[in-house]
Amino acid sequence: MVDLPVCEVWFDAQPAAPGILVITEPHTHVLLRSNVWLVQGRDRDLLVDAGNGIGQLRPFVDGLRADPGKPLLAIATHGHMDHAGGLWEFDERGGHPLDEPEIREPISLIREEDVWPDVAVAMDDAGFPLTEVLVTARPSSGWDVDTFVPQGAPLTRPMDAGDAIDLGDRAFEIVHLPGHTPGSIGLWDASNGTLFCGDAVYAEDPLIDQAPTSSIPDYLETMRRLLELPVRIVHAGHDRSMDRETMAARCSAYIERRTE
């Protein structure tokens, strides 16, 4: 049994852009410390990704919203636990059908032994060695790392390339960005050049393409597609947001490395 301190405020929220907050789980290992993006619109709000499902996300999100009674759509950019683990808490759940099996039955990533060996090596090489458990605290006294099982739920709104999400004062188009998983998607706001890219590309290493769900040929095609998008700002699934120059450099470096 692992003895962990209780941290009752599990999430942290910071402003990322006008109308956008980024929510993180500070007490998780870097591998699991994904970004949850809350976009508040005129007619409805949007949540891009839903964290690990360790702490209760919905009450925290509602506490940040100007109008908690407004419709809220939660979308998983892909099916891995650190992005879809909390999706079950929301009534309206979007995602790509190819990743729905894992969204319905999430694969636990809470201990070092749960992590795919090649991913563990990549994390170690990047300076983020794994620990026995991938959290440094627990969200309540009743939460136990030894009995934790991520909870899943079916999608209520399957989404594919070209589907639109209208918040009233801004709109997003779903773009299919496979490679990290078969059903990885991004959300593209062409009106102001904003892209939520999930785990398609990060501002920093490592970029995970060694998981059993991953495909390097698909990743290469996704990187080429990203280079064609006229992005201004990219909000990624991990690490900091980045401008077009940074994204282009990351995509080009990946293409060069994986096509050698």
C-alpha positions in Angstrom: 0.0 0.0 0.0 1.3 3.4 -1.0 0.9 6.2 1.6 0.0 9.5 -0.1 -0.9 12.8 1.4 -4.4 14.2 0.7 -4.7 17.2 -1.5 -8.3 18.3 -1.4 -7.9 20.9 -4.2 -6.8 18.5 -6.9 -7.0 20.8 -9.9 -5.4 24.1 -10.8 -6.7 26.6 -13.3 -5.0 29.4 -15.1 -6.1 31.8 -17.9 -4.7 30.9 -21.3 -6.4 33.3 -23.6 -9.6 35.4 -23.6 -12.4 33.1 -22.7 -10.1 30.1 -22.3 -8.8 28.5 -19.1 -6.3 25.7 -18.8 -6.9 23.1 -16.0 -4.1 20.8 -14.8 -3.5 18.1 -12.2 -0.3 19.3 -10.5 0.0 16.1 -8.4 0.5 13.8 -11.3 3.6 12.7 -13.1 4.5 14.6 -16.3 3.3 11.7 -18.3 -0.2 12.1 -16.9 -0.2 15.9 -16.5 -2.4 16.7 -19.4 -4.1 20.0 -20.2 -7.9 20.4 -19.9 -9.2 23.4 -21.8 -12.4 25.2 -20.8 -13.7 27.5 -23.5 -16.6 29.6 -22.5 -18.9 30.7 -25.3 -22.0 32.8 -25.6 -24.5 30.0 -25.9 -22.6 27.0 -24.7 -19.3 26.0 -23.1 -16.7 23.6 -24.4 -14.3 21.3 -22.5 -11.4 19.9 -24.5 -10.3 16.8 -22.7 -11.2 15.7 -19.2 -8.1 14.7 -17.3 -7.4 11.4 -15.6 -10.6 10.8 -13.7 -8.7 10.8 -10.4 -10.3 13.9 -8.8 -13.9 15.1 -9.5 -13.6 17.4 -12.5 -17.2 18.5 -13.1 -17.7 20.4 -9.8 -14.4 22.1 -10.3 -15.2 23.1 -13.9 -18.7 24.4 -12.9 -17.1 26.5 -10.3 -15.1 28.3 -13.0 -17.9 28.8 -15.4 -19.7 32.2 -15.5 -23.0 30.3 -16.0 -22.9 26.7 -14.7 -26.4 26.1 -16.1 -25.3 26.8 -19.7 -25.0 23.7 -21.9 -21.5 22.1 -21.8 -20.0 19.7 -24.3 -16.9 17.7 -23.2 -14.7 16.3 -25.9 -11.9 13.8 -25.6 -9.2 14.4 -28.2 -8.3 10.7 -27.9 -9.0 7.7 -25.7 -6.0 7.6 -23.3 -6.8 7.9 -19.6 -5.0 11.2 -19.1 -7.4 12.8 -21.6 -10.6 10.8 -21.3 -10.6 9.6 -17.7 -13.0 12.2 -16.5 -15.3 12.3 -19.5 -17.9 10.1 -17.8 -18.8 13.0 -15.5 -20.4 15.0 -18.3 -23.8 14.5 -19.9 -22.7 15.4 -23.4 -19.5 13.5 -24.4 -17.8 13.9 -27.8 -14.9 12.0 -29.4 -13.9 10.0 -32.5 -15.6 6.5 -32.9 -12.2 4.9 -33.5 -11.2 5.7 -29.9 -14.6 5.0 -28.3 -13.7 1.4 -27.1 -11.0 2.8 -24.8 -13.2 5.7 -23.8 -15.8 3.2 -22.7 -13.2 1.0 -20.9 -10.2 3.2 -20.1 -6.8 1.5 -19.6 -5.3 2.4 -16.3 -2.1 4.4 -16.3 -1.6 5.0 -12.6 1.5 2.9 -11.8 4.9 2.5 -13.5 4.0 -1.1 -14.4 1.0 0.2 -16.4 3.1 2.2 -18.8 4.1 0.7 -22.1 7.9 -0.1 -22.0 8.8 2.0 -25.1 7.0 5.0 -23.6 8.8 4.5 -20.3 12.1 4.6 -22.1 11.1 7.7 -24.0 10.2 9.5 -20.8 13.4 8.5 -19.2 15.5 9.7 -22.1 13.7 13.1 -21.9 14.5 13.5 -18.3 11.2 12.4 -16.8 11.8 8.9 -15.3 8.8 7.1 -14.1 8.0 6.6 -10.4 6.4 3.6 -8.7 3.1 5.4 -8.7 2.4 8.3 -11.1 0.7 10.6 -8.5 2.3 12.3 -5.5 -1.0 12.8 -3.6 -4.6 11.7 -3.5 -7.8 13.8 -4.0 -9.5 12.6 -0.8 -9.0 10.3 2.2 -11.1 7.7 0.6 -9.2 7.5 -2.7 -6.7 4.6 -2.9 -4.1 4.1 -5.6 -4.3 0.4 -5.1 -8.0 0.1 -5.9 -8.4 3.0 -8.4 -10.0 1.9 -11.6 -10.7 4.6 -14.3 -14.4 4.9 -15.2 -15.6 4.9 -18.7 -18.8 5.9 -20.6 -20.0 5.8 -24.2 -19.9 8.8 -26.4 -23.1 10.7 -26.8 -21.8 12.7 -29.8 -19.5 10.7 -32.1 -17.4 13.2 -34.1 -15.4 13.0 -37.3 -13.5 15.3 -39.6 -15.6 18.3 -40.7 -18.1 18.2 -37.9 -18.8 21.7 -36.4 -19.2 22.9 -32.8 -20.9 26.2 -32.5 -20.6 28.1 -29.2 -22.6 31.1 -30.4 -19.7 33.5 -30.6 -17.1 31.2 -32.0 -17.0 27.9 -33.8 -14.7 24.9 -34.2 -14.2 22.3 -36.9 -13.1 18.8 -36.0 -9.9 17.8 -37.7 -8.8 14.1 -37.7 -5.1 13.9 -36.5 -4.3 10.2 -36.2 -0.9 8.9 -35.2 -0.9 9.0 -31.4 -4.1 7.0 -31.6 -6.3 6.1 -34.6 -9.1 8.4 -33.4 -7.0 11.4 -32.3 -8.8 14.7 -33.2 -8.1 18.4 -33.0 -10.5 21.4 -32.8 -9.8 24.2 -35.3 -11.1 27.7 -35.0 -10.2 29.2 -38.4 -11.6 32.6 -37.6 -8.7 33.4 -35.2 -6.2 30.7 -36.0 -6.6 28.7 -32.8 -6.0 24.9 -32.7 -6.5 22.5 -29.9 -4.3 19.6 -31.0 -4.5 17.0 -28.3 -1.4 14.9 -28.4 -0.7 15.4 -32.1 2.3 17.7 -31.3 3.8 19.3 -28.1 6.1 22.2 -27.6 8.6 19.9 -25.8 9.9 16.3 -25.9 9.0 13.6 -25.8 6.4 13.1 -28.5 4.8 9.8 -27.8 4.5 7.6 -30.9 5.7 4.4 -29.3 2.4 3.4 -27.7 0.5 0.3 -29.0 -2.2 2.7 -30.2 0.3 4.7 -32.2 1.2 4.7 -35.9 4.3 6.5 -37.2 3.0 6.6 -40.8 -0.2 8.2 -39.6 1.8 10.6 -37.4 3.9 11.7 -40.5 0.7 12.5 -42.4 -0.7 14.4 -39.5 2.5 16.4 -39.1 2.4 17.3 -42.8 -1.3 18.4 -42.5 -0.5 20.5 -39.4 2.2 22.4 -41.5 -0.5 23.4 -43.9 -2.9 24.8 -41.3 -2.6 28.6 -41.0 -2.4 28.4 -37.2 -1.7 31.4 -34.9 -1.7 29.6 -31.6 -1.7 25.9 -30.7 -3.1 24.7 -27.3 -1.6 21.2 -26.9 -2.6 18.2 -24.8 0.6 18.6 -22.7 3.2 21.3 -22.0 2.8 25.0 -22.9 0.9 26.5 -25.8 2.9 27.4 -28.9 2.9 29.8 -31.8 3.0 28.7 -35.5 6.8 29.0 -35.7 7.3 26.6 -32.8 4.7 24.1 -34.1 6.2 24.2 -37.5 9.7 23.5 -36.1 8.4 20.6 -34.1 6.5 19.1 -37.0 9.4 19.4 -39.4 11.9 17.9 -36.9 9.6 14.9 -36.4 9.2 14.4 -40.1 13.0 14.5 -40.6 13.7 12.2 -37.7 11.1 9.6 -38.7 11.8 9.5 -42.4 15.6 9.0 -42.1 
